[in-house]
Amino acid sequence: MDLAPIAAVANNLKNEISKILVGQHTTVDLLLTSLLCGGHVILEGVPGTGKTLAVQTFASCLSLTFGRIQFTPDMMPGDILGTNLFNFQTNQFVLTPGPIFCEIILADEINRTPPKTQAALLQAMNERMVTIDRHTYDLGRFFLVVATENPIEQQGTYPLPEAQLDRFLFKIAVDYPSREEELEIVRRHGGGAAMPDLRNFNLQTVADRQAIDQARSLVASIKLSNELIAYIVDIIRSTRNNPSIESGASTRAANMLSSATRAFAALRGRDYVIPDDIKFLAPPLLRHRLIMTASSEMDGFTPEQAVDSILLQIPAPR
């Protein structure tokens, strides 16, 4: 299998993104993986770690329409989806589309809006379509939600419901940069207090819809052996009978892990999946899907630690 089209998309994107972003290699790899398998992503990190900048830079290198929704406590579902307004000239109701009618959506601080408004994204994320006044509108096959949230500020926030969290492929933890990376960030972007203006960096569009379609079709052909499928299923099922976990991962998680490992293997230049691909992707894919028991939370046992223990217990196929 010739994986050159995938390598071209990945390498060109990384080269353009590196003009602005310093470090964040795991974040970029997981964003690329989500693009190739069509999964949504949450970026979680403290303020000022470049979450919004990473999404804007990523979207600027693709020939896909981009929209940003700044979530606030007073936002209503119609502010996202749009609404039908009466046209007195034609005597008909006409849809005024909301910001969700884009292909890449930056859902900034998604946990700042009430559950009623968060639920407006449920159908869009799962089916890539929305229903407004009994009419259904297609959002297109490239529709992708990249949400950001702040893990330390709980005042005025609304935790995402489990049904919505399960629709996200990855929850990526965006940590502080290393000292060397932080030095380079200040050298490159320390000339002003505001966020860097992307227009000053001459970013090139390096992947159009045809290139993304071609890459996705190749990803679907990546080999995933029956032994590795069983390994994935065993990992997911182990989250449901772990004494530290109150509620484990769904079957949707197993399907998503299967799809993501194919994309990740292709990005590594292989036409087959290996166990290390599954081990690498399992923590970001499962950390937001697991609900820990009260005693585990009191002991400080995290979902990431639960996933690590499961991976140690289940033997990987050779």
C-alpha positions in Angstrom: 0.0 0.0 0.0 1.3 3.4 -1.0 1.0 5.7 2.0 2.7 8.7 0.3 -0.5 10.8 0.3 -0.8 10.5 4.0 2.8 11.3 4.6 2.5 14.3 2.4 -0.5 15.7 4.3 1.1 15.0 7.7 4.5 16.4 6.9 3.3 19.5 5.2 0.8 20.2 8.0 3.5 19.8 10.7 5.9 22.0 8.8 3.4 24.8 8.6 2.2 24.4 12.2 5.8 24.6 13.4 6.0 28.1 12.1 3.8 29.2 15.0 3.6 26.3 17.6 6.6 25.3 19.6 6.5 21.7 20.9 3.0 20.2 21.4 4.0 17.3 19.2 1.6 14.9 20.8 -1.3 17.4 20.4 -0.5 17.8 16.7 -0.2 14.0 16.2 -3.6 13.4 17.9 -5.2 16.3 15.9 -3.9 14.7 12.7 -5.2 11.3 13.8 -8.6 12.8 14.5 -8.7 14.5 11.1 -7.9 11.2 9.3 -10.5 9.2 11.2 -13.1 11.9 11.6 -13.2 12.1 15.4 -13.8 15.1 17.6 -11.3 16.3 20.2 -11.2 18.1 23.6 -8.1 20.1 24.5 -7.8 20.5 28.3 -5.2 22.7 29.8 -4.6 25.7 32.0 -5.0 29.2 30.5 -2.2 30.4 28.3 -0.8 27.0 27.1 -1.7 27.6 23.5 -4.9 25.5 23.1 -6.8 28.1 21.0 -3.7 29.0 19.0 -3.1 25.3 18.2 -6.6 24.8 16.8 -6.5 28.1 14.8 -3.2 27.2 13.3 -4.3 23.7 12.5 -7.4 24.9 10.8 -5.6 27.6 8.8 -3.5 25.0 7.0 -6.6 23.2 5.7 -9.0 24.3 3.0 -12.0 23.7 5.2 -14.3 26.4 6.5 -13.5 27.4 10.1 -15.8 28.8 12.8 -15.3 29.7 16.4 -18.0 29.5 19.1 -17.0 31.3 22.4 -19.2 29.6 24.9 -20.8 31.7 27.7 -23.3 31.0 30.5 -26.1 33.0 28.7 -25.7 31.2 25.3 -28.8 29.4 24.0 -29.0 26.5 21.5 -30.3 28.9 18.8 -27.1 30.9 19.1 -25.2 27.8 17.9 -27.6 26.1 15.5 -29.2 29.2 14.0 -32.9 30.1 13.7 -35.7 30.5 11.1 -36.6 34.1 10.6 -39.7 35.3 8.7 -39.0 37.1 5.4 -41.8 39.6 4.9 -41.0 39.9 1.2 -41.4 36.2 0.4 -43.8 35.4 3.2 -41.6 32.5 4.1 -39.4 31.5 7.0 -35.7 31.5 6.0 -32.9 29.8 8.0 -30.2 32.1 9.4 -27.4 29.6 9.9 -25.5 29.6 13.2 -21.8 29.2 13.6 -22.1 25.4 13.7 -22.4 25.5 9.9 -18.7 25.2 9.3 -16.4 22.2 8.8 -14.0 22.8 11.7 -15.5 24.3 14.8 -13.4 25.7 17.7 -15.7 25.2 20.7 -13.9 27.5 23.1 -14.4 26.9 26.8 -17.2 24.5 26.1 -17.8 23.8 29.8 -18.9 27.5 30.4 -22.3 27.0 28.8 -25.3 25.2 30.4 -26.2 21.6 29.6 -29.2 22.7 27.4 -26.8 24.5 25.1 -24.1 21.8 25.2 -26.8 19.3 24.1 -27.2 21.3 20.9 -24.0 19.7 19.7 -25.1 16.1 20.4 -26.7 15.3 17.1 -24.1 17.4 15.2 -21.2 15.5 16.6 -22.7 12.0 16.3 -24.6 12.3 12.9 -22.9 15.4 11.3 -26.3 17.0 10.9 -28.6 19.2 12.8 -32.4 19.5 13.1 -34.0 22.9 13.3 -37.8 23.3 13.4 -38.2 19.7 12.1 -35.9 20.2 9.2 -32.6 18.4 9.0 -29.5 20.0 7.6 -26.3 18.2 6.6 -23.0 19.5 8.0 -20.8 17.6 5.7 -18.4 14.7 6.1 -15.5 16.9 7.2 -17.4 18.3 10.2 -15.0 18.3 13.2 -15.4 19.8 16.7 -12.3 20.8 18.6 -13.3 21.9 22.1 -11.2 23.6 24.8 -11.7 23.6 28.5 -9.9 24.8 31.6 -9.4 22.1 34.3 -8.6 24.3 37.2 -11.4 26.9 37.2 -14.7 25.5 38.4 -16.6 28.7 39.1 -19.3 29.2 36.6 -18.7 26.0 34.7 -20.9 23.1 33.8 -19.4 19.6 33.4 -20.0 18.0 30.1 -22.6 15.1 30.3 -21.3 11.6 29.8 -23.3 11.2 26.6 -21.5 14.2 25.1 -18.1 13.2 26.4 -18.5 9.8 24.7 -18.8 11.5 21.3 -15.3 12.9 21.6 -12.5 10.7 20.2 -9.7 12.1 22.4 -9.3 14.3 25.4 -5.8 15.7 25.0 -4.0 17.1 28.1 -2.1 20.2 27.1 0.6 20.7 29.7 3.2 23.4 30.3 6.1 23.5 27.8 9.6 22.4 28.7 12.1 25.2 29.6 13.7 25.0 26.2 10.3 25.2 24.5 9.2 28.1 26.7 12.4 30.0 25.9 11.7 29.6 22.1 8.1 30.6 22.6 9.1 33.9 24.3 11.8 34.5 21.6 9.3 34.0 18.8 6.1 35.5 20.3 7.2 37.7 23.2 7.1 40.9 21.2 3.5 41.6 22.2 1.0 40.8 24.9 -1.7 39.7 22.4 -2.0 36.3 20.8 0.2 36.0 17.6 -1.6 37.2 14.4 -1.6 34.2 12.1 -1.6 36.5 9.0 2.0 37.5 9.9 3.4 33.9 9.5 2.5 33.3 5.8 0.8 30.0 6.6 0.1 27.9 3.5 -3.0 25.7 2.8 -1.4 22.3 2.4 -4.4 19.9 2.4 -7.6 20.3 0.4 -10.7 18.2 0.6 -9.5 15.9 -2.1 -6.2 15.2 -0.2 -8.1 14.6 3.0 -10.5 12.2 1.3 -7.7 10.3 -0.3 -5.9 10.0 3.0 -9.0 8.8 4.8 -9.7 6.1 2.2 -6.2 4.8 2.7 -6.6 4.8 6.5 -9.7 2.6 6.1 -7.5 0.0 4.4 -4.9 -0.2 7.1 -4.7 -3.8 8.5 -6.0 -4.5 11.9 -5.6 -8.2 12.8 -8.3 -10.2 14.6 -5.9 -10.6 17.5 -5.6 -6.8 17.8 -9.3 -6.4 17.5 -9.7 -8.8 20.4 -7.1 -6.8 22.3 -9.0 -3.6 21.9 -12.3 -5.3 22.9 -10.6 -6.8 26.0 -9.3 -3.4 27.0 -12.7 -1.7 26.7 -14.5 -4.6 28.5 -11.9 -4.4 31.3 -13.0 -0.9 32.1 -16.5 -2.2 33.0 -15.5 -4.7 35.6 -12.6 -2.8 37.3 -13.3 -2.2 41.0 -11.9 1.3 40.8 -14.3 2.3 37.9 -18.0 2.9 38.5 -18.9 3.3 34.8 -16.6 2.0 32.0 -16.3 2.7 28.3 -18.9 2.0 25.6 -18.9 0.0 22.5 -18.5 3.3 20.6 -15.2 3.6 22.4 -14.0 0.3 21.0 -15.0 1.3 17.4 -13.3 4.7 17.8 -10.1 3.1 19.2 -10.1 0.7 16.2 -10.4 3.6 13.8 -7.9 5.8 15.5 -5.2 3.1 15.6 -5.5 2.7 11.9 -5.0 6.4 11.3 -2.1 6.5 13.8 -0.4 3.6 12.2 -0.7 5.3 8.8 0.9 8.5 10.2 3.8 6.3 11.4 4.2 5.0 7.8 2.8 1.5 8.4 0.0 -0.2 6.6 -0.7 -2.3 9.7 -1.5 -1.7 13.4 0.8 -2.9 16.2 0.0 -3.2 19.9 2.0 -0.1 20.7 -0.4 2.0 18.7 -3.2 0.9 20.9 -1.3 1.4 24.1 -0.4 5.0 23.0 -3.9 6.0 22.1 -5.8 4.3 24.9 -5.2 6.9 27.6 -6.3 10.0 25.6 -9.3 8.0 24.2 -10.5 6.6 27.6 -9.6 9.2 30.2 -12.8 11.2 29.6 -15.0 8.1 29.4 -14.3 6.6 32.7 -16.2 7.5 35.9 -14.2 6.5 39.0 -15.8 5.3 42.1 -16.1 7.7 45.1 -13.4 5.7 47.1 -11.0 5.8 44.1 -11.4 9.6 43.8 -10.8 10.0 47.5 -7.6 8.0 47.2 -6.5 10.2 44.2 -6.7 7.3 41.7 -7.2 8.9 38.3 -8.7 7.5 35.1 -5.2 7.7 33.5 -3.8 5.4 36.3 -6.8 3.0 35.8 -6.0 2.8 32.1 -2.3 2.2 32.8 -3.2 -0.6 35.2 -5.5 -2.2 32.7 -2.9 -2.1 30.0 -0.4 -3.8 32.3 -2.9 -6.6 33.2 -4.0 -7.5 29.6 -1.2 -9.2 27.6 -0.7 -7.7 24.2 -0.7 -10.1 21.2 2.6 -10.6 19.5 
